[in-house]
Amino acid sequence: MTTADSKIKVLLVDDDPAMRRILSRWLARGGYPVQVASDGQEALEAVERDCPDVILTDWEMPRMSGLDLCRRVRAMPLDHYVYILFLTVRSASLELVSAMEAGADDFLSKPVLEAELLARLRSCTRVLELERRLTLMARTDPLTGLLTQRSFYEGLEKEWQRAKRFHVPLSCVMLDLDFFKRVNDIHGHQAGDVVLKSMAQLLLEGCRASDSVCRYGGEEFCVMLPETREADAVSWAERVRARLSSLVIPIGPSEVRLSGSLGVAERYDETRSAEQLVDLADQALLYAKRSGRDRVVAYQTVSDAVNPGGLQPAFWDDVFAGATAGQVMAPLDTLLYETDTIDRAADFFARTGVNSTPVVDGRGKLCGVLSEKDLMPNMVQASLWQQPVRSVMRPHVVCYPEDTLIRPIYEFLCRVSIRRVVVVKDGRPTGTISRSTLLHWCRKALRRPATAGL
């Protein structure tokens, strides 16, 4: 990779106009796009506006020094790593150590030579290229090249906050390939991989630059559609479904034809979190599969069906009729705080016999869930036992308000691999519902008529 091809953007920060002109000329000759700033405060604004790859900064500057700029940049939630190179006349070891601790990557002594400057930038380019490759590996699914579930949720959370702040719509689509197991059973797993890659390409081709697509797991995919109403998201999903139905994938001498079921949900004011938005789309997907597959279902349709006034009461005339999450849940006797130590959590699991529990913040609001499995990697080092629970908990929690009808929760637990969901009231966990909880409820409910006649 040549310097000119690297596309590494440099932000040059120096209060000396003559130095900025000279260094800018050298950097341009080296093939680097350059922004300039006259002090740390101006540089910080440039980082927020258009984040560079490299910051080349002087140490001593008015308003904000290079050292303070370094600390501020390292504290920012940036999309990629920024390499920070100091230009300085300082050479005392304590000063250099303080800069390294603030987040500096390298130093260049003044007076600066052009050849040395470009050599240092070529070195940092190699570091940034490696960092980009590692980030790409961590953020994308190795088979399809789509985002991983974790990376998808990071982007969804940012878009969620933007939608909430500016009151713009946000929709989510869950897609599941129908009878995908048959492809693996008949044609083999390599054929299944080809199908998944083709599906990923189909989704990417149908998306805008602002949309995000992830492989949610197995043959499931999740798509985020910013600034999109549920009705428009349904139209988009219908186009994807139609394209998928007409897709022919050659597998050796054979051909594979597929169909897909899709669930669509839009963010509303009562939707509490990005995770719940995905959950609502997942519930709509479940109804699409249960009602015949190869179709698109909007969550609003599911919501109307769950509402006893939406359909004939006999439609939900079963053991769960009228039951809510608050009535079925197993109440919480105790739980963990995010500031509790791993040692405290291990003792909690040993005493209570449970294998997972909700985690709350200082206000008692639900902020995560912790299981015994989450503690396992930290049990082998005694030094880690004093780490806070928030360092190992899972922040994405499937939760439902106490007044949620139990039927969609039952449907959800029938379909997914997680064992329990959390029940909340005003954002605070009050109980959990697991498959075991539902079994106990069913047994009691089914025995009720017989006992009533005694």
KETORKOL-685232 format. One line per 2 residues: number of its first residue (from 1); their letters; for each residue x, y, z of C-alpha. Coordinates in steps of 0.001 Angstrom, whole numbers, padded with zeros to 6 digits. Layout:
NUM> a> X Y Z | ...
***
This chain:
1> mt> 000000 000000 000000 | 001523 003327 -001042
3> ta> 001184 006499 000977 | -000862 008150 -001723
5> ds> -003269 005197 -001797 | -003683 005005 001976
7> ki> -006403 007681 002233 | -005012 008561 005658
9> kv> -006393 011972 006671 | -004094 014153 008770
11> ll> -005125 016941 011124 | -002196 019348 011609
13> vd> -002400 021386 014834 | 000101 024212 015418
15> dd> -000252 027837 016497 | 002640 028945 014252
17> pa> 001275 029902 010785 | 004678 029449 009144
19> mr> 005019 025923 010575 | 001497 025050 009402
21> ri> 002312 026200 005862 | 005579 024247 005687
23> ls> 004213 021025 007170 | 001046 021227 005057
25> rw> 003175 021484 001925 | 005273 018464 002953
27> la> 002190 016409 003781 | 000521 017299 000473
29> rg> 003667 016231 -001381 | 003498 012930 000492
31> gy> -000075 012360 -000720 | -001887 013007 002573
33> pv> -005178 014989 002721 | -004597 017689 005373
35> qv> -006811 019722 007692 | -005255 022471 009811
37> as> -006061 023932 013228 | -004316 026706 015150
39> dg> -004857 025293 018660 | -006284 022358 020590
41> qe> -009799 023772 020869 | -010068 024318 017122
43> al> -008635 020836 016563 | -011234 019274 018865
45> ea> -014003 020901 016835 | -012425 019522 013646
47> ve> -012316 016013 015147 | -016012 016203 016020
49> rd> -016855 017508 012547 | -014707 015177 010423
51> cp> -012591 012728 012392 | -009045 012364 010965
53> dv> -006865 009254 011032 | -003747 011035 012336
55> il> -003365 014091 014545 | 000002 015812 014150
57> td> 000085 018306 017006 | 002366 020796 018688
59> we> 002698 020562 022480 | 002560 024222 023561
61> mp> -000485 026087 022214 | -002968 028718 023476
63> rm> -006484 027854 024733 | -005805 024100 024777
65> sg> -002408 022411 024758 | -001523 019377 022691
67> ld> -001490 017277 025867 | -005040 018324 026814
69> lc> -006154 017748 023214 | -004728 014224 023406
71> rr> -006645 013456 026606 | -009891 014829 025173
73> vr> -009577 012845 021941 | -008889 009612 023824
75> am> -012064 010178 025872 | -014254 010615 022760
77> pl> -016355 007681 021434 | -014853 007767 017924
79> dh> -015655 005332 015131 | -011996 004474 014562
81> yv> -008620 004779 016243 | -006791 008106 015824
83> yi> -002979 008004 015785 | -001517 010989 017703
85> lf> 001980 012216 016845 | 003513 015038 018917
87> lt> 005811 017706 017524 | 007903 018905 020443
89> vr> 011188 020329 021649 | 010652 018547 024976
91> sa> 012918 015618 025677 | 012685 015058 029445
93> sl> 011628 011473 030130 | 008938 012461 032652
95> el> 007282 014769 030122 | 007351 012099 027440
97> vs> 005917 009565 029884 | 003068 011958 030768
99> am> 002281 012345 027062 | 002268 008567 026548
101> ea> -000064 008152 029514 | -002354 010798 028000
103> ga> -002589 008673 024846 | 000241 009821 022537
105> dd> 001532 007250 020040 | 004809 008815 018893
107> fl> 007029 011917 019041 | 008881 013970 016453
109> sk> 011545 016370 017676 | 011758 019927 016401
111> pv> 013256 021116 014113 | 011346 018738 011861
113> le> 012857 017205 008740 | 010572 016389 005799
115> ae> 012037 012927 005237 | 011644 011973 008891
117> ll> 008093 013327 009059 | 006984 011273 006046
119> ar> 008820 008202 007354 | 006947 008476 010686
121> lr> 003653 008824 008850 | 004385 005756 006728
123> sc> 005052 003874 009971 | 001780 005020 011543
125> tr> -000044 004151 008300 | 001044 000538 008745
127> vl> -000268 000596 012320 | -003590 002079 011233
129> el> -003952 -000424 008398 | -003472 -003294 010850
131> er> -005962 -001686 013241 | -008502 -001365 010408
133> rl> -008100 -005012 009475 | -008550 -006143 013077
135> tl> -011573 -003864 013482 | -013095 -005228 010279
137> ma> -012564 -008795 011493 | -014143 -007987 014859
139> rt> -017102 -006083 013395 | -018077 -008307 010467
141> dp> -019326 -011833 010023 | -016525 -013843 008355
143> lt> -018895 -015710 006016 | -021170 -012972 004701
145> gl> -019150 -009817 005379 | -022191 -008283 007096
147> lt> -022039 -006625 010494 | -022008 -008849 013553
149> qr> -024909 -008604 015955 | -022803 -006638 018454
151> sf> -021629 -004096 015846 | -025181 -003774 014555
153> ye> -026488 -002919 018019 | -023799 -000253 018429
155> gl> -024969 001478 015264 | -028625 000943 016118
157> ek> -028158 002564 019531 | -026655 005690 017921
159> ew> -029477 005866 015396 | -031992 005242 018181
161> qr> -030693 008254 020121 | -030789 010418 016977
163> ak> -034366 009346 016203 | -035409 010055 019777
165> rf> -033724 013467 019842 | -034912 014767 016476
167> hv> -038250 012893 016377 | -037507 011122 013104
169> pl> -038826 007620 012313 | -036731 004476 012638
171> sc> -037722 000963 011572 | -036202 -002477 011870
173> vm> -036724 -005605 009754 | -035983 -009185 010820
175> ld> -035686 -011807 008058 | -035500 -015583 008354
177> ld> -034908 -017963 005424 | -037713 -020516 005279
179> ff> -036746 -024187 005629 | -033046 -023371 005381
181> kr> -032159 -026619 007149 | -033330 -028511 004052
183> vn> -030590 -026820 002002 | -027911 -028116 004372
185> di> -029497 -031565 004594 | -029931 -032017 000828
187> hg> -027010 -030107 -000668 | -024534 -029903 002229
189> hq> -023243 -027093 004428 | -021079 -025582 001698
191> ag> -024231 -025032 -000331 | -025786 -023457 002740
193> dv> -022850 -021044 002923 | -023377 -020079 -000726
195> vl> -027042 -019386 -000001 | -026212 -017195 003000
197> ks> -023691 -015194 000955 | -026269 -014716 -001803
199> ma> -028827 -013548 000747 | -026354 -011074 002206
201> ql> -025615 -009668 -001251 | -029327 -009364 -002026
203> ll> -029906 -007366 001151 | -026933 -005078 000576
205> eg> -028058 -004331 -002969 | -031485 -003322 -001677
207> cr> -030189 -000990 001036 | -029288 002679 001120
209> as> -025933 003931 002395 | -027592 004925 005685
211> ds> -029084 001456 006273 | -027299 -001273 008223
213> vc> -027502 -005033 007734 | -026272 -007745 010077
215> ry> -026263 -011496 010188 | -028245 -011889 013379
217> gg> -027541 -015593 013735 | -027756 -018714 011591
219> ee> -030089 -017903 008709 | -031526 -014783 010383
221> fc> -030727 -011246 009245 | -031594 -007880 010754
223> vm> -031821 -004581 008876 | -031970 -001053 010312
225> lp> -033850 001508 008188 | -033327 005070 009502
227> et> -035946 007742 008803 | -038394 005076 007622
229> re> -042004 004595 008734 | -043387 001104 009325
231> ad> -045521 001259 006159 | -042479 002170 004040
233> av> -040410 -000513 005781 | -043122 -003046 004904
235> sw> -042910 -001961 001252 | -039122 -002381 001351
237> ae> -039499 -005809 002968 | -042036 -006867 000333
239> rv> -039549 -005974 -002410 | -036867 -008052 -000667
241> ra> -039284 -010963 -000272 | -040243 -010821 -003958
243> rl> -036590 -010671 -005076 | -035744 -013589 -002815
245> ss> -038640 -015658 -004179 | -037380 -015133 -007742
247> lv> -033728 -015801 -006870 | -032187 -018940 -008360
249> ip> -028893 -020051 -006804 | -026891 -022624 -008798
251> ig> -025377 -025361 -006616 | -023320 -027634 -008861
253> ps> -025741 -029333 -011258 | -028692 -028326 -009079
255> ev> -030523 -025088 -008320 | -031812 -023766 -005017
257> rl> -034893 -021601 -004711 | -035806 -019945 -001442
259> sg> -038441 -017918 000324 | -038222 -015763 003412
261> sl> -040387 -014552 006276 | -039986 -010967 007439
263> gv> -041097 -009022 010502 | -041197 -005222 010575
265> ae> -041401 -002810 013517 | -041159 000964 013894
267> ry> -039892 002899 016885 | -042707 004612 018798
269> de> -042570 006830 021885 | -043531 003873 024070
271> tr> -040744 001702 022629 | -038207 001777 025433
273> sa> -034944 000755 023786 | -033184 -000256 020592
275> eq> -033183 -003852 021840 | -036950 -003785 022253
277> lv> -037358 -002478 018695 | -035498 -005560 017412
279> dl> -037601 -007728 019732 | -040813 -006282 018276
281> ad> -039604 -007008 014732 | -038687 -010508 015905
283> qa> -042197 -011033 017273 | -043652 -009908 013944
285> ll> -041309 -012359 012197 | -042559 -015157 014412
287> ya> -046142 -014398 013347 | -045058 -014385 009714
289> kr> -043619 -017893 010128 | -046519 -019196 012164
291> sg> -049051 -017881 009662 | -047616 -019683 006634
293> rd> -044128 -018246 005873 | -043062 -016375 002708
295> rv> -044753 -013183 003874 | -044171 -009833 005572
297> va> -045871 -009011 008874 | -045795 -005608 010573
299> yq> -045700 -005479 014356 | -048733 -003193 014348
301> tv> -050693 -006142 012917 | -049381 -008374 015700
303> sd> -050227 -005735 018292 | -053797 -005488 017003
305> av> -054087 -009279 017152 | -052828 -009411 020728
307> np> -055328 -006734 021714 | -058546 -008584 022651
309> gg> -060550 -005891 020845 | -058678 -006410 017591
311> lq> -060006 -009911 016828 | -062722 -012202 018115
313> pa> -062017 -013144 021760 | -062076 -016830 020836
315> fw> -058881 -016281 018813 | -056853 -016216 022057
317> dd> -059194 -018464 024038 | -056494 -020561 025691
319> vf> -054659 -020945 028966 | -053034 -017500 028621
321> ag> -056215 -015564 027853 | -056059 -012215 029681
323> at> -052904 -013115 031612 | -050217 -010449 031894
325> ag> -046480 -010642 032556 | -046988 -009252 036065
327> qv> -049354 -012109 036921 | -047162 -014876 035511
329> ma> -043659 -013703 036472 | -041512 -015089 039239
331> pl> -040888 -012073 041538 | -037308 -011017 042227
333> dt> -036196 -011520 045801 | -032817 -009888 045249
335> ll> -030565 -008799 042398 | -027149 -007291 041651
337> ye> -025967 -003718 041190 | -023582 -002810 038363
339> td> -021052 -001642 040993 | -021053 -004998 042825
341> ti> -017821 -006942 042422 | -017434 -010215 040561
343> dr> -016638 -011782 043946 | -020009 -010569 045264
345> aa> -021762 -011905 042145 | -020143 -015352 042524
347> df> -021313 -015461 046147 | -024802 -014390 045041
349> fa> -025103 -017263 042535 | -023745 -019759 045082
351> rt> -026243 -018689 047762 | -029385 -018334 045649
353> gv> -028912 -021260 043260 | -030040 -019147 040267
355> ns> -027854 -019059 037156 | -028626 -015534 035934
357> tp> -029999 -012284 037323 | -030875 -008740 036211
359> vv> -028387 -005970 037017 | -029486 -002446 037978
361> dg> -027774 000933 038193 | -027693 003238 041224
363> rg> -031286 004362 040557 | -032543 000785 040430
365> kl> -033089 000931 036640 | -032402 -002187 034575
367> cg> -029027 -001871 032805 | -027961 -005462 032050
369> vl> -028093 -009139 032866 | -025421 -011394 034368
371> se> -025120 -015169 034259 | -022712 -017673 035754
373> kd> -021306 -018174 032261 | -020368 -014467 032101
375> lm> -018226 -014920 035222 | -016315 -017959 033995
377> pn> -013494 -016169 032082 | -012729 -014068 035176
379> mv> -012571 -016863 037725 | -009017 -017953 036963
381> qa> -007328 -014708 038068 | -007778 -013515 041632
383> sl> -007082 -009905 040597 | -010231 -009866 038434
385> wq> -012568 -010803 041280 | -012683 -007180 042426
387> qp> -013755 -005892 039004 | -017293 -004416 038890
389> vr> -020137 -006485 037487 | -020706 -003922 034701
391> sv> -017381 -004986 033128 | -018736 -008486 032360
393> mr> -022536 -008135 032241 | -024478 -008219 028977
395> ph> -026149 -004832 028378 | -028757 -006092 025896
397> vv> -031725 -007402 027881 | -035058 -008608 026545
399> cy> -037651 -007107 028870 | -041401 -006539 028954
401> pe> -043612 -004241 031080 | -045764 -005910 033731
403> dt> -048961 -005168 031774 | -047782 -007011 028623
405> li> -050090 -009861 027648 | -048304 -013173 028163
407> rp> -049045 -014670 024747 | -046299 -012781 022775
409> iy> -043792 -013559 025555 | -044698 -017244 025297
411> ef> -044305 -017122 021505 | -040934 -015403 021871
413> lc> -039551 -017951 024359 | -040769 -020786 022130
415> rv> -038627 -019485 019318 | -035382 -018131 020762
417> si> -032531 -019792 022633 | -032522 -017456 025652
419> rr> -034074 -019003 028733 | -035793 -016069 030406
421> vv> -036934 -012488 029942 | -037061 -009716 032514
423> vv> -040304 -008047 033586 | -040092 -004339 034424
425> kd> -042197 -001559 035894 | -041090 002017 035156
427> gr> -037743 000657 033990 | -037085 -001267 037215
429> pt> -036962 -005085 037151 | -039699 -006733 039201
431> gt> -039519 -010346 038043 | -038503 -012820 035363
433> is> -040368 -015213 033088 | -038674 -018403 031974
435> rs> -039908 -021554 030283 | -040137 -023102 033736
437> tl> -042261 -020185 034952 | -044653 -020702 032041
439> lh> -044875 -024457 032708 | -045844 -023840 036338
441> wc> -048442 -021271 035268 | -049964 -023657 032718
443> rk> -050216 -026482 035240 | -052003 -024241 037736
445> al> -054292 -022738 035084 | -055286 -026101 033605
447> rr> -056054 -027552 037020 | -058169 -024550 038042
449> pa> -061486 -025658 036455 | -061238 -029167 037960
451> ta> -060511 -027829 041432 | -063237 -025217 041196
453> gl> -065912 -027930 041044 | -064804 -029623 044254
***
